[in-house]
Amino acid sequence: MLRILAQAILSAAGVIVAFFVSEGDVSYPVYQMVVSLVLIVIAALLVWYVPKLTRRNDA
């Protein structure tokens, strides 16, 4: 499960970077790593905050 999630994030990063930088560029892997780290941070924030936002406080 974790492998599928990591592969999806890395593939999405590759697609996003391919829109802005050609794949033959020397710095393509660097940009891909930066975008993948940003996507991992966004995914972690979603996992952390979405349950707090959707929780009902029925007192």
N, CA, C and O atoms as a printed pandas DataFrame, in Angstrom:
     atom_number atom_name residue_name chain_id  residue_number  x_coord  y_coord  z_coord
0              1         N          MET        A               1    0.821   -1.187    0.000
1              2        CA          MET        A               1    0.000    0.000    0.000
2              3         C          MET        A               1    0.871    1.259    0.000
3              4         O          MET        A               1    0.601    2.217   -0.725
4              5         N          LEU        A               2    1.899    1.239    0.812
5              6        CA          LEU        A               2    2.790    2.392    0.893
6              7         C          LEU        A               2    3.553    2.586   -0.412
7              8         O          LEU        A               2    3.802    3.715   -0.834
8              9         N          ARG        A               3    3.922    1.474   -1.048
9             10        CA          ARG        A               3    4.635    1.553   -2.319
10            11         C          ARG        A               3    3.766    2.171   -3.403
11            12         O          ARG        A               3    4.248    2.959   -4.217
12            13         N          ILE        A               4    2.496    1.818   -3.414
13            14        CA          ILE        A               4    1.571    2.375   -4.403
14            15         C          ILE        A               4    1.397    3.872   -4.181
15            16         O          ILE        A               4    1.359    4.646   -5.138
16            17         N          LEU        A               5    1.293    4.273   -2.940
17            18        CA          LEU        A               5    1.143    5.691   -2.615
18            19         C          LEU        A               5    2.392    6.481   -3.004
19            20         O          LEU        A               5    2.287    7.562   -3.583
20            21         N          ALA        A               6    3.558    5.952   -2.693
21            22        CA          ALA        A               6    4.805    6.628   -3.055
22            23         C          ALA        A               6    4.981    6.689   -4.571
23            24         O          ALA        A               6    5.447    7.697   -5.100
24            25         N          GLN        A               7    4.616    5.630   -5.260
25            26        CA          GLN        A               7    4.726    5.615   -6.711
26            27         C          GLN        A               7    3.774    6.628   -7.341
27            28         O          GLN        A               7    4.120    7.263   -8.336
28            29         N          ALA        A               8    2.588    6.784   -6.777
29            30        CA          ALA        A               8    1.628    7.762   -7.303
30            31         C          ALA        A               8    2.139    9.184   -7.110
31            32         O          ALA        A               8    2.000   10.020   -8.002
32            33         N          ILE        A               9    2.726    9.460   -5.958
33            34        CA          ILE        A               9    3.261   10.801   -5.687
34            35         C          ILE        A               9    4.432   11.102   -6.618
35            36         O          ILE        A               9    4.515   12.199   -7.171
36            37         N          LEU        A              10    5.333   10.143   -6.794
37            38        CA          LEU        A              10    6.485   10.369   -7.665
38            39         C          LEU        A              10    6.074   10.497   -9.138
39            40         O          LEU        A              10    6.662   11.281   -9.882
40            41         N          SER        A              11    5.080    9.736   -9.547
41            42        CA          SER        A              11    4.598    9.857  -10.925
42            43         C          SER        A              11    3.935   11.208  -11.156
43            44         O          SER        A              11    4.139   11.841  -12.192
44            45         N          ALA        A              12    3.143   11.642  -10.186
45            46        CA          ALA        A              12    2.504   12.954  -10.306
46            47         C          ALA        A              12    3.547   14.059  -10.352
47            48         O          ALA        A              12    3.390   15.028  -11.094
48            49         N          ALA        A              13    4.603   13.925   -9.571
49            50        CA          ALA        A              13    5.674   14.920   -9.594
50            51         C          ALA        A              13    6.353   14.951  -10.955
51            52         O          ALA        A              13    6.688   16.023  -11.458
52            53         N          GLY        A              14    6.557   13.793  -11.549
53            54        CA          GLY        A              14    7.166   13.736  -12.876
54            55         C          GLY        A              14    6.308   14.406  -13.934
55            56         O          GLY        A              14    6.825   15.089  -14.819
56            57         N          VAL        A              15    4.998   14.214  -13.847
57            58        CA          VAL        A              15    4.089   14.834  -14.813
58            59         C          VAL        A              15    4.063   16.347  -14.636
59            60         O          VAL        A              15    4.089   17.093  -15.615
60            61         N          ILE        A              16    4.011   16.799  -13.381
61            62        CA          ILE        A              16    3.974   18.242  -13.108
62            63         C          ILE        A              16    5.253   18.916  -13.604
63            64         O          ILE        A              16    5.195   19.973  -14.233
64            65         N          VAL        A              17    6.393   18.316  -13.325
65            66        CA          VAL        A              17    7.668   18.903  -13.737
66            67         C          VAL        A              17    7.812   18.866  -15.257
67            68         O          VAL        A              17    8.412   19.768  -15.841
68            69         N          ALA        A              18    7.275   17.843  -15.896
69            70        CA          ALA        A              18    7.384   17.728  -17.358
70            71         C          ALA        A              18    6.637   18.854  -18.072
71            72         O          ALA        A              18    6.954   19.171  -19.218
72            73         N          PHE        A              19    5.654   19.459  -17.413
73            74        CA          PHE        A              19    4.964   20.598  -18.015
74            75         C          PHE        A              19    5.876   21.818  -18.117
75            76         O          PHE        A              19    5.714   22.637  -19.022
76            77         N          PHE        A              20    6.830   21.944  -17.199
77            78        CA          PHE        A              20    7.627   23.160  -17.117
78            79         C          PHE        A              20    9.079   22.992  -17.554
79            80         O          PHE        A              20    9.706   23.956  -17.994
80            81         N          VAL        A              21    9.620   21.780  -17.437
81            82        CA          VAL        A              21   11.031   21.535  -17.750
82            83         C          VAL        A              21   11.095   20.336  -18.696
83            84         O          VAL        A              21   10.372   19.357  -18.514
84            85         N          SER        A              22   11.961   20.418  -19.701
85            86        CA          SER        A              22   12.090   19.274  -20.596
86            87         C          SER        A              22   12.832   18.146  -19.884
87            88         O          SER        A              22   13.679   18.387  -19.023
88            89         N          GLU        A              23   12.498   16.913  -20.260
89            90        CA          GLU        A              23   13.092   15.756  -19.583
90            91         C          GLU        A              23   14.571   15.600  -19.880
91            92         O          GLU        A              23   15.272   14.897  -19.153
92            93         N          GLY        A              24   15.058   16.236  -20.929
93            94        CA          GLY        A              24   16.474   16.157  -21.257
94            95         C          GLY        A              24   17.328   17.134  -20.475
95            96         O          GLY        A              24   18.556   17.093  -20.556
96            97         N          ASP        A              25   16.690   18.011  -19.721
97            98        CA          ASP        A              25   17.422   19.011  -18.944
98            99         C          ASP        A              25   18.198   18.327  -17.821
99           100         O          ASP        A              25   17.748   17.333  -17.252
100          101         N          VAL        A              26   19.364   18.876  -17.516
101          102        CA          VAL        A              26   20.231   18.290  -16.494
102          103         C          VAL        A              26   19.587   18.373  -15.110
103          104         O          VAL        A              26   19.761   17.469  -14.293
104          105         N          SER        A              27   18.854   19.437  -14.844
105          106        CA          SER        A              27   18.292   19.634  -13.511
106          107         C          SER        A              27   16.887   19.038  -13.362
107          108         O          SER        A              27   16.219   19.306  -12.363
108          109         N          TYR        A              28   16.429   18.246  -14.319
109          110        CA          TYR        A              28   15.089   17.644  -14.250
110          111         C          TYR        A              28   14.893   16.806  -12.981
111          112         O          TYR        A              28   13.868   16.965  -12.319
112          113         N          PRO        A              29   15.833   15.917  -12.609
113          114        CA          PRO        A              29   15.625   15.132  -11.380
114          115         C          PRO        A              29   15.561   15.991  -10.116
115          116         O          PRO        A              29   14.868   15.643   -9.160
116          117         N          VAL        A              30   16.280   17.104  -10.114
117          118        CA          VAL        A              30   16.251   17.989   -8.944
118          119         C          VAL        A              30   14.867   18.604   -8.805
119          120         O          VAL        A              30   14.294   18.630   -7.715
120          121         N          TYR        A              31   14.333   19.102   -9.922
121          122        CA          TYR        A              31   12.988   19.672   -9.889
122          123         C          TYR        A              31   11.951   18.616   -9.528
123          124         O          TYR        A              31   10.998   18.901   -8.802
124          125         N          GLN        A              32   12.130   17.411  -10.026
125          126        CA          GLN        A              32   11.199   16.331   -9.714
126          127         C          GLN        A              32   11.242   15.996   -8.222
127          128         O          GLN        A              32   10.202   15.727   -7.619
128          129         N          MET        A              33   12.420   16.010   -7.630
129          130        CA          MET        A              33   12.537   15.731   -6.200
130          131         C          MET        A              33   11.892   16.831   -5.373
131          132         O          MET        A              33   11.220   16.548   -4.381
132          133         N          VAL        A              34   12.089   18.084   -5.771
133          134        CA          VAL        A              34   11.490   19.200   -5.039
134          135         C          VAL        A              34    9.967   19.125   -5.097
135          136         O          VAL        A              34    9.294   19.307   -4.083
136          137         N          VAL        A              35    9.431   18.859   -6.277
137          138        CA          VAL        A              35    7.976   18.766   -6.418
138          139         C          VAL        A              35    7.439   17.565   -5.646
139          140         O          VAL        A              35    6.369   17.657   -5.045
140          141         N          SER        A              36    8.147   16.455   -5.648
141          142        CA          SER        A              36    7.683   15.290   -4.898
142          143         C          SER        A              36    7.709   15.557   -3.397
143          144         O          SER        A              36    6.820   15.099   -2.680
144          145         N          LEU        A              37    8.704   16.286   -2.909
145          146        CA          LEU        A              37    8.722   16.636   -1.490
146          147         C          LEU        A              37    7.561   17.565   -1.129
147          148         O          LEU        A              37    6.960   17.429   -0.063
148          149         N          VAL        A              38    7.251   18.500   -2.012
149          150        CA          VAL        A              38    6.105   19.383   -1.772
150          151         C          VAL        A              38    4.810   18.577   -1.765
151          152         O          VAL        A              38    3.939   18.823   -0.929
152          153         N          LEU        A              39    4.667   17.628   -2.672
153          154        CA          LEU        A              39    3.474   16.789   -2.695
154          155         C          LEU        A              39    3.366   15.916   -1.449
155          156         O          LEU        A              39    2.265   15.690   -0.947
156          157         N          ILE        A              40    4.493   15.427   -0.947
157          158        CA          ILE        A              40    4.479   14.640    0.286
158          159         C          ILE        A              40    4.048   15.497    1.463
159          160         O          ILE        A              40    3.289   15.038    2.317
160          161         N          VAL        A              41    4.524   16.741    1.519
161          162        CA          VAL        A              41    4.116   17.653    2.593
162          163         C          VAL        A              41    2.623   17.945    2.505
163          164         O          VAL        A              41    1.933   17.952    3.524
164          165         N          ILE        A              42    2.120   18.185    1.298
165          166        CA          ILE        A              42    0.689   18.442    1.126
166          167         C          ILE        A              42   -0.137   17.223    1.533
167          168         O          ILE        A              42   -1.176   17.367    2.179
168          169         N          ALA        A              43    0.310   16.039    1.166
169          170        CA          ALA        A              43   -0.398   14.813    1.544
170          171         C          ALA        A              43   -0.397   14.628    3.057
171          172         O          ALA        A              43   -1.408   14.222    3.630
172          173         N          ALA        A              44    0.723   14.921    3.711
173          174        CA          ALA        A              44    0.793   14.795    5.166
174          175         C          ALA        A              44   -0.134   15.793    5.844
175          176         O          ALA        A              44   -0.797   15.456    6.825
176          177         N          LEU        A              45   -0.186   17.018    5.329
177          178        CA          LEU        A              45   -1.089   18.010    5.905
178          179         C          LEU        A              45   -2.549   17.621    5.714
179          180         O          LEU        A              45   -3.372   17.845    6.602
180          181         N          LEU        A              46   -2.873   17.044    4.569
181          182        CA          LEU        A              46   -4.248   16.586    4.355
182          183         C          LEU        A              46   -4.618   15.466    5.319
183          184         O          LEU        A              46   -5.714   15.455    5.880
184          185         N          VAL        A              47   -3.703   14.532    5.506
185          186        CA          VAL        A              47   -3.971   13.430    6.432
186          187         C          VAL        A              47   -4.120   13.951    7.861
187          188         O          VAL        A              47   -4.880   13.388    8.649
188          189         N          TRP        A              48   -3.411   15.004    8.192
189          190        CA          TRP        A              48   -3.430   15.545    9.539
190          191         C          TRP        A              48   -4.653   16.422    9.796
191          192         O          TRP        A              48   -5.266   16.335   10.860
192          193         N          TYR        A              49   -5.013   17.270    8.821
193          194        CA          TYR        A              49   -6.053   18.263    9.067
194          195         C          TYR        A              49   -7.455   17.860    8.640
195          196         O          TYR        A              49   -8.418   18.340    9.238
196          197         N          VAL        A              50   -7.617   17.025    7.659
197          198        CA          VAL        A              50   -8.958   16.682    7.188
198          199         C          VAL        A              50   -9.798   16.018    8.276
199          200         O          VAL        A              50  -10.968   16.375    8.408
200          201         N          PRO        A              51   -9.276   15.075    9.063
201          202        CA          PRO        A              51  -10.107   14.529   10.141
202          203         C          PRO        A              51  -10.511   15.581   11.178
203          204         O          PRO        A              51  -11.603   15.505   11.741
204          205         N          LYS        A              52   -9.648   16.551   11.431
205          206        CA          LYS        A              52   -9.996   17.601   12.387
206          207         C          LYS        A              52  -11.085   18.512   11.834
207          208         O          LYS        A              52  -11.933   18.997   12.583
208          209         N          LEU        A              53  -11.062   18.745   10.524
209          210        CA          LEU        A              53  -12.058   19.615    9.907
210          211         C          LEU        A              53  -13.402   18.926    9.738
211          212         O          LEU        A              53  -14.444   19.580    9.793
212          213         N          THR        A              54  -13.393   17.621    9.533
213          214        CA          THR        A              54  -14.641   16.905    9.291
214          215         C          THR        A              54  -15.251   16.327   10.559
215          216         O          THR        A              54  -16.356   15.787   10.512
216          217         N          ARG        A              55  -14.573   16.424   11.675
217          218        CA          ARG        A              55  -15.091   15.883   12.925
218          219         C          ARG        A              55  -16.255   16.732   13.400
219          220         O          ARG        A              55  -16.206   17.962   13.352
220          221         N          ARG        A              56  -17.280   16.075   13.850
221          222        CA          ARG        A              56  -18.435   16.773   14.403
222          223         C          ARG        A              56  -18.303   16.825   15.918
223          224         O          ARG        A              56  -17.933   15.843   16.561
224          225         N          ASN        A              57  -18.604   17.958   16.457
225          226        CA          ASN        A              57  -18.570   18.127   17.911
226          227         C          ASN        A              57  -20.002   18.137   18.438
227          228         O          ASN        A              57  -20.547   19.189   18.772
228          229         N          ASP        A              58  -20.598   16.951   18.507
229          230        CA          ASP        A              58  -21.951   16.833   19.053
230          231         C          ASP        A              58  -21.853   16.687   20.564
231          232         O          ASP        A              58  -21.511   15.624   21.083
232          233         N          ALA        A              59  -22.155   17.757   21.244
233          234        CA          ALA        A              59  -22.016   17.740   22.704
234          235         C          ALA        A              59  -23.333   17.447   23.387
235          236         O          ALA        A              59  -23.393   17.396   24.615
